[in-house]
Amino acid sequence: MRRSLAILMLAALWVAGALAAGLTEEQIAALAKRASGGQSEALAQLERLGIEGDTVAEHYLGHLNLSGRGVPRSEQKAIEWFRRAADKGHVTSAHNLGVIYERARGQLQDLAEALKWYRFAAERGYARSQANLGHMLAEGLGTSADPAEAKGWIEKSAAQGEPRGRYLLGMLYLEGRGVDKNIAEAVRLLRLAAEGELREAQHRMALLYGNGTGVEKDDKQALEWLRKAANQRHAEAQYLLSVIYAGGLYGVASDDKIAIQWLRRSARQDYAEAQYALGLAYAEGRGVPKDANEAYGWLLEASRNGHKAAAEYVRRIQAGVDKPPAEEGQAK
């Protein structure tokens, strides 16, 4: 009896994240918030808790290192802190490990590890991990594609009301992948996901209204959803808004200045089409002053991100066949 009571008491402390210092999870969250704002004493206390093995503190330290708030940004340190928490069964930390391993660049990217941690969290009912695991299985990322298992995990996520799960299931119905094509059901699920503030779903709703797919074509609705996605830093939505303002489409007045603002936001997120367009804008002096160096720099970035036209442009400039675009046509 006493042993059972002791176990229950320890479990309660673990859930509260207070084994090391008697702090509640809410108190540790408040500590992390102060640390993210640059309060060194709060950061030092949070790190002491983490070093002493407090699971919740480890989780928040992972967040701080991932975001670069209050500490220098470091995906490697974020992994170390999240792993400490995940190894103790902290599901959200496990999910975050999956996200880092899936999306990191260079040597840190490890799709097998991403699958492992997504599955760990998914099997414990974490809806976002269920969606991400389903996506990786559907696309064959880090493993052989398994449409049947992918659909199962995506459905589990959607059933919990997870916006990403609803979005992925909506896309399956929209494209008829592993399910009978059902545009009406696709639109229903995508709308729910968009209303749940998922930027990918908002972008998709913009496309549906712009093309009249499954809904009555409505430029106003298309523009509204596109703005929502762009304001959430969806790179393609930002690029499309730049195109709309540059051309005076969808009922907006043509405005090169606003077009460039959206184009720059997209380009800074490594969206190759936007980088290429921004390079040409500097070449032509459209919305920005003509600048050969800026033009070449953005074309080079687009080239590095796989843009074929930009790569050919850069190749010809480097070979001396062409001058940077802003210099073309000028008197010698």
N, C-alpha and C positions, 0 to 999 in steps of 0.2 A: 504493500500500500504506500509506504513512504517512498519507495523507489519510483513508483508510478507518478507520485506527486512531484518528485524532483524532476523527472523527465518532462512533465507538463510545464513546470516552471521554467526550465531551460528553453523549451520550445517557444514559450511566450516571449522570453527575452530575445530570442533569435529573430522572431517575426518583427519585433520592435526595433531591431538593429542596435541593441544596446548592451551587448555582452561586455564590452570593454569599459564603458564609462557611465552606464545607467541612463543614457540619453534615449529619447524616443525617436522614431523615424522622422517625425515632424521637426524635432529639434535639430537633427542632423541635416535635414533638407534646408532648414533655415541657415545653418552654419555654412552649407555649401553655397547658398545664394550669396551670403556675405563674402565668401571667399572668391566667388566669380566676379564680384564687384571690386576686387582688389584689396580686401582687408587681409593683411598678412597674418594677423593673429588668428583669424578664423581659418585661414588656410593651414597654418601650423597645427592648430587643434584637430582639423579634419585629417591631416596627414598622420598625426599621432594615433588617431582612432584607426585609420587604415592599417598602419604598421602593426598595431596591436591585434588586428584581425577582425575588426568590425565590418561585417558584410555590407551594410548600407553605406558606410563611409567609403569602402572600396569602390562601390558602384558609382557614387558621386564623384570620386576622384577620377574614375574612368571618363565620366562626362566632361569634367573640367579640362582634362588633357586632350580629349577629342575636339572640344570646341575652341580651346585656346583662351578660355576666359579665366583670368586670375593666374594662369600659368602659361608658359610657352606651349603652343600647340604641338602635340606629339602623338601620332597614331600608335607608335610602338609602346609608349607608356600607358596609353589608354587600353591597349590590349592587355598589358600586364595587370592593371587594376581590375578590369572587367573579368579576366580569367580567374583571378583570386576569388572574386565573388561568385562567378559561375561554377567553379569547382565545388562550391558549397551548396549549389543548387539554386542560386539566384537567377530566376528565369529571364528577367529583363536584361541582365548583364550578358547572359548567353545569347540572347537575340542581338544585342549590340555587337558582340563578337562576330556574329554572322554577317552583319551589315558591313563591318570594317573589312573583314576578309573577302567579302564579295566585291566591294567597291574601291578598295585601296588600289593605288597604282604601284607599279614596280614589284619589288620582291615581297612586299607585304601581302599582296593579293594571293589568296589561296582558296580556290573554289571548293576544294574538298573539305577544308576546315569550315568554310561558310555553311556547307550542307550539314556538316556534323552538328554545329551549334544551332542552326535553324531547326533541325530535327529534334534536338534535345528540348528546345523550348516548345516546339509544335506538339510534341508528345505529351507535354504538360499543359496543353490547352491554350498556349499563347497565340492569339488570333493572327497577329501580324507575322509571326514566324511561320504559321501555317500557310499564309498567303505567299510569303517569299520562298518557302520550300516548294510550294506548288509551282511557282513561276520557274524556278531553277529546273525542276523535273520536267516541266513542259517544254522548256527550251533546250534541255540537254546540257545545262551549264555545270561543269565539274562532274558530270555523270552521263550515262546513257539516258536519252529521253524516255520518259515513261508517262504517256498521256493519261492513262487510267489512274495511276497513283496521284499524278498532278491534279487531276480533276477532283479527286477525293479530298485532298488537303485544301484546295481552293474553296470547295463547297463547305467544308468545316469552318473555314475562316469567315465566309460570307454569312453563314448561319448565325455567327456571333455578332453580326452587324459591323464587322471590320470593313472600312471603306476600301482598302486595297483588295481584300478578298472579293468584295462586290464588283470592283473594277475588273479584276482578272476574270471573274466568272462572266461578267458582261461581255468582255472581249471574246471569250470562248463562244458565246452565243452569237456575237456579231460576225465572227469569222467562220463559225461552224466547225470548230476544232474539238474533236472528241465528243461533240454533242450535235444534235440537229440544229441547224441554223434557225435562230428565232430573233428577228430584229426587234420585235416589240419587247421581249424579255430583256434583250440586251440594253435597250434604251432605258427601261425601268431600273435595271441594276446600275447602269452608268450614271443615271441621274441621282440615285441614292448616294453613290460614291462621291459625286461632285458636290452634292449638298453636305456631305460629310467633310468637305474642305480638302479632298484629295486633288492635287493639282493636275495629275495625269488625267483624271476623269473630267475635270473642268475643261481641259484642253480638248479631250475627245468630244465632249458635248458641243464645244464651239465648232468642231469639224462637222458633226452631225447636222447642226442647224445651218451651217454654211453650205453644205451639200444637199440638204433636204433628205437625209437618210434616216428613215424611221420616224421622222418628225416633219412638220411643214417647214419648208425653207424660210428662215427668218434671220436676216442680217443683223437686226438689233440684238436678238438673243445670242447669236454667234459672237458678236463683239463683246457682249456682257460677260459671257463665259470665258472668252479669250483674255479679257482684262483680269478676271479673277485668277486665272492660271498664271498670267504674267506677273501679277503682283506677288505671287508665291514663288517667284524665281524659276518658273518653267521656261527653260531656254528657248525651246521652239516657239512657244506662245509669244515670248518677247520678240523673237525674230519676225513672226507673222504680224505682230502689231507694228513693227517698224516698216514692213512692206505696205501695210494698210495706210499708215500716215504718209509714207513717201508717195503713194499713188492716189491718195484721196479717195480710198475705197470705203465701202460699207457706210456711206453717209457722213464720213468725217472729212474735215477740210484738210487739204494737203499741207503738210508742215514738216519740212526737212529737219528742223531742229528737234522736234519730238521724235521723229523717225530715228535720228542718230542716237538719241538718249536710250531708246529701247534696243537699238542695234548694239550699242556698246555694252549694255547690261548682258545681253545674250552672248556676245563675243567673249566677255570676261569669264563666262562659264564654259569656255572651250567648245562652244557650238561652232563647228567649222564653217557652215554656210554663212553665219553672221560674221565670222572673222574675215571671210573672203569678201563679203559685201562691204564691210567696214574698210578693208584695204582699198577697194575700188572707190569708195566714197572719198577717201583721202587723196586718191589719185586724181579724181575729177573735181575736188573741191566742192562736193555736194553736201551741204549741211555742216561742213568743217573746212578750215583753210587747207589748200593744197599742201601736201607734205609728203615728199618722196620717201623719206625714212619711215614715217608712220605707215605709209602704204605698203612698203616692202615688209615691214615688221609684221603686220597683220596677215599679209599673204603668206609669209613664212609660217606663222602660227597655224593658219588654216591648212597649209601643206602638211605640217607635222601631225595634224589631226585627221589626215586622210582625204582632204579635198583635192580631187584630181586636177581640176582646172587651175587651182592655186599652185599645186605642185609643178605643173607644166610652166606656169608663169615664172615661178622661182627658178626653175631649172634653166630657162632661157636667159633670165637676168644674170644668174651666176656664170653662165657660159659666155656672157658678153654679147649674146644675140640681140637681147632687148635691154633697154634702160628701164629703171623703175617706172611704173605707169605714169607718175606725175611729171616725168621728164619727157615723155613721148610727145612728139609733135612740136617741141620747143626748138627754136632756132639754134643751130650749132655755132 
